[in-house]
């Protein structure tokens, strides 16, 4: 009986290994096809551009027939020097794009069965790849909404009422509070920026909004300067949210997603990395009508075209 049990357990183990290997091979093929779509996944040397290479059978690497440079499918990409299996990388991408308001790194580390630090850096690498679609450098046109929202810098009130201070005063703040200024085209792209004050949004509009566009803003006085350069629609939110088509509902939708991402999933976001989460929320907002399978393909393609990350080049770094 014991011998039969051991043989049965060994056969199940071999079966699971074969299933995992098949999944790993399929994931690896997906990365190859996304890295080299013009050759249907056949290796192209990143050094000289030659499309003929030897396959090194002992490991997943190639050797160029022209310049003899050795490379892998992730060489020169955001996944350079990766340690995780391809099936785990693909699983991480699917989990992140499936979460409409983000996923906590503790949950991601449990789903991937890896360390928290590994999940944290991997997620930031993927956000950096997503940012390639968000921060393209192209100006916004047609009808653009602008607004700002405050994030971070929460100060816990003291337990006793007599010990509490006015948290609105600058001397009682932590200095970690930041403003995310967002510019959003109606039925178009979202551009987020992390600033120290909401008034900096006027300078950002000068750089990123076409002069022929119409801008919608709320009643805040710092948006008065927009009238000098654009046709501006204003809505007084103390009276109504929408005034006969004048509203900022689209950009407010982005802030709603970002706030629920920060407060509901991550609970705390360092001001040092707030721009990463803002770009992530903008990418999710701009692709909210796209199915999950296409979203995963887009992120893999972006990761394969993104250069080696200067900030996240290691799996964990103490300093930025």
Buried (B, 14 or more C-beta within 10 A) or exposed (E): EEEEEEEEEEEEEEEEEEEEEEBBEEBBEBBBBBBBEEEEBEBBBBBEEBBEBEEEEEEBBBBBEEEEBBBBBBBBBBBBEBEBBBBBBBBBBBBBBEBBBBBBBEEBBEBBEBEBEBBBBBBBBBBBBBBBBBBEEEBBBEBBBBBBBEBBEEBEEEEEEEEEEEEEEEEEEEEBBBBBBBBBBBEBBBBBBBBEEBBBBBEBBBEBBEEEBBBBBBEBEBBEBBEEBBEBBBBEBEEEEEEEEBBBBBBBBBBBBBBBBBBEBBEEBEBEBBBBBBBBBBBBBBBEEEEEEEBBBBBBBBBBBBEBBEEBEEBEEEEE
